[in-house]
Amino acid sequence: MHLELRHLRTVEAIHETGSLAAAAARLGLTQSALSHQIRSLEEGAGVPVLVRATRPLRLSPAGLRLLAAARAVLPQIAALEADLGGLRRGRAGRMHVAVECHACFEWLLPVLDRFRRAWPEVDIDIRAGLAFDALAALRREEVDLVISSDPGGEGLSYAPLFDYAPVLVAAEDHPLAAREAVEAADFRGQTLLTYPVERTRLDVFTELLGPAGVEPAAIRPVELTAMILLLVAAGRGVAVLPDWVVRGAGREGLAVRPLRRDGRPVTRRLFAATRESDAARPFVAHLVRLAREEALRHGRP
């Protein structure tokens, strides 16, 4: 027996309309073509599908089994066709985001919420790209977009989001608060409060202390930005955070000073990295645009 989707649709239409003529009209067939299809189905099955001596037409036990199959299978086929159609139109897909910047979750979550409302057919997920190599995962297609300040590598496209400056945050009565700006040597003897990630993920080490060969007296990892700021205000140490993080937080009791390396301000740029093959996809481009808009909304150029 060779069973096709058209057979299931035919059985369902006959059951719901009660006649061959009405079922044929629903399916866009002639009544003769529909009758031929039913005969072919019955010959293949070796059993009748219809009880023909009734008005309206009823399905036989075999026909009822086919009806149950139709009601289980046809909605799944319709859903699959809709999904594929969404992919074809660029309305559906997957957007799994990895974030290498620990503090970026604070501005990225509103971006993803706006994106979800605009693209309800796109599967969204977010992962902290701190415990794995996010850019390598992007190349392996395990994630689809990475927020990173370290562009590099072939096959990837990097869209600039915004520039920022890492800044020193200290208690307003801390000795470093009297400085116009701070340099690497100023961190000697200090307790440095940082996010609990590798040094290679922290601007203070990659852009300032590492190149200068300077070590603070102690390093204290703290998970939350709000807790870092609270401990700094209490005089328990100093921190280096992106300027936009500090602008968005309460600054009572805090002093903020720029960082300088070799006499020049320290600045960084944040990028949205995607595979080159995906960069022009409509929902990918829209997410990047939303991220830039969020940056402007918070005063980040």
ZASETOR-992026 format. One record per residue (C-alpha): residue in three letters; x, y, z negated. Coordinates in steps of 0.02 Angstrom, whole numbers, plus 50000, padded with zeros to 5 digits. Each point is the difference from the previous one (the first is absolute). Layout:
N
AlaXYZ
...
//
This chain:
301
Met500005000050000
His500665017150049
Leu499275013249883
Glu500205018450043
Leu499555016249912
Arg498655003250131
His499134984049942
Leu499955006449821
Arg499335016950058
Thr498664991350104
Val499414989149855
Glu499935015149885
Ala499035010350128
Ile498724986150030
His499734997849813
Glu499755018649971
Thr498895003550151
Gly499024983650009
Ser500014998650191
Leu501184997250144
Ala499415015550091
Ala500315011749852
Ala501664991849960
Ala500565001750182
Ala499535018449999
Arg501005003049840
Leu501534991350072
Gly499885008350169
Leu499704983450092
Thr498644993450112
Gln498854987249922
Ser500614987250126
Ala501815002849950
Leu499564998549817
Ser499044983850029
His501494992950096
Gln501155004749855
Ile498874991149874
Arg499924984350108
Ser501915000050017
Leu500165001949811
Glu498804985749965
Glu500864988750126
Gly501675003249919
Ala499324997549824
Gly498964984850045
Val498545006449895
Pro498615012950030
Val500295017549938
Leu498195006050015
Val498314993149949
Arg499125004650163
Ala498234995449954
Thr499815014749882
Arg499555018250019
Pro501025009449952
Leu501474989150043
Arg500854991749853
Leu501744993249982
Ser500274981449976
Pro501084993749854
Ala501505000950117
Gly499485017650050
Leu499885005249817
Arg501784993749973
Leu500565010650146
Leu499045014849928
Ala500924998349834
Ala501644999750094
Ala499495015350101
Arg499585009949843
Ala501684995549923
Val501095002650154
Leu499225014250100
Pro500175013549865
Gln501854995549982
Ile500235001250188
Ala499125016950002
Ala501115006349859
Leu501564993950090
Glu499455008450161
Ala499725016249904
Asp501734998749920
Leu500834996950166
Gly499035014350076
Gly500615011349860
Leu501794994750033
Arg499775003250185
Arg499315017449966
Gly501355003649871
Arg498725001349859
Ala500554984549905
Gly501634992749943
Arg501134998949849
Met500895013849905
His501084993049862
Val501065013949925
Ala501614998349901
Val500675014549897
Glu501855002049962
Cys499715016349907
His499384995849825
Ala499175016949973
Cys499134999650170
Phe498544989849934
Glu499325015949921
Trp499675008650167
Leu499814984650110
Leu498464992849913
Pro498885014750050
Val500674998350178
Leu499544981650007
Asp498275003749930
Arg499665012450140
Phe500714987750126
Arg498874986049936
Arg498455010750026
Ala500555004850176
Trp500514982250052
Pro498874987849908
Glu500464985750117
Val501865001149961
Asp500664988549862
Ile500975010949877
Asp501264994349870
Ile501415008749907
Arg501584992749925
Ala501425007549903
Gly501504998050113
Leu501165000549850
Ala500224981449970
Phe500344995150181
Asp500775007150158
Ala498505009450068
Leu500775004650168
Ala500524982050032
Ala498224994749955
Leu499375012950126
Arg501054992150138
Arg499344982749951
Glu498215006950014
Glu499674996149816
Val499535018349975
Asp499465013150127
Leu500605016749931
Val501375004749876
Ile500185016449908
Ser501885002649992
Ser501315013649987
Asp501344989250081
Pro499664998250187
Gly501044988150101
Gly499944984650109
Glu499444995350174
Gly498224996350051
Leu499245011849872
Ser499205017150020
Tyr500225013249864
Ala498715013949986
Pro500575014149883
Leu498745003649864
Phe500775014049897
Asp501625006649926
Tyr500265000849814
Ala501345004549875
Pro500484988949853
Val500075011349847
Leu500624998849823
Val498645000149868
Ala500555004049822
Ala499235006649841
Glu499915019050005
Asp501225001149853
His501234987650076
Pro501755007150038
Leu499804996150185
Ala498435010950005
Ala501165015049991
Arg500824995450164
Glu499455007350166
Ala500304983050080
Val500804983749945
Glu501334989150078
Ala500584982249976
Ala501245004149861
Asp498585007449895
Phe499284982649976
Arg501504993849901
Gly499454997249822
Gln498155000250045
Thr498654986949977
Leu499214998050171
Leu498184994650008
Thr499624990950163
Tyr498734988750080
Pro500404981549971
Val500734996750173
Glu501724996950074
Arg501185014750013
Thr499944998850189
Arg498175005449988
Leu500335015449893
Asp500495016850077
Val500995005349848
Phe501234985850030
Thr500024999150190
Glu500105018850030
Leu500915006749847
Leu500794988949868
Gly500594985850112
Pro500995010750123
Ala500775009549854
Gly500434984449899
Val499075006749848
Glu499134989249869
Pro498755006749873
Ala500234995049818
Ala498464989050006
Ile498624995050120
Arg498254996949935
Pro498724992550119
Val498215006449984
Glu498564993550106
Leu498825014950008
Thr500325017850058
Ala498915007249862
Met501014990749869
Ile501645006150075
Leu499405017949987
Leu499394997449823
Leu501684992849944
Val500955013950088
Ala498965013449912
Ala500344991249836
Gly501885001550030
Arg500284981350024
Gly500965002250162
Val499995008350171
Ala499284993850165
Val500155003050186
Leu498344999850091
Pro499365006150169
Asp499515018349991
Trp498224996050055
Val499784988149854
Val500475013649877
Arg498915013150086
Gly498504988549984
Ala500284996849815
Gly499845010749846
Arg501635009349968
Glu499735006149823
Gly501614998249903
Leu500994995350156
Ala501365008550100
Val500284995650183
Arg501665003350086
Pro500604996150177
Leu501414987750034
Arg501575005150093
Arg501304989050082
Asp501595008450061
Gly499135016649974
Arg498514995650112
Pro498214996049948
Val499544981650001
Thr498504996550113
Arg499184984350066
Arg498724995550133
Leu498654987049983
Phe499504989550151
Ala498614988250051
Ala500854985350085
Thr499044988850120
Arg500454987650135
Glu500265009150165
Ser498684989050080
Asp498705005949872
Ala500425018549986
Ala498735005450131
Arg498554989649933
Pro498595012049955
Phe499794994949818
Val501884999949970
Ala500175017650069
His498515005649897
Leu500754993549838
Val501615009650034
Arg498985015850036
Leu499024998049838
Ala501634998249903
Arg500645016250075
Glu498375008949959
Glu500114994149820
Ala501765006749991
Leu499425017150059
Arg498534999749879
His501234998349857
Gly501145013450066
Arg501364988650065
Pro500695006750166
//
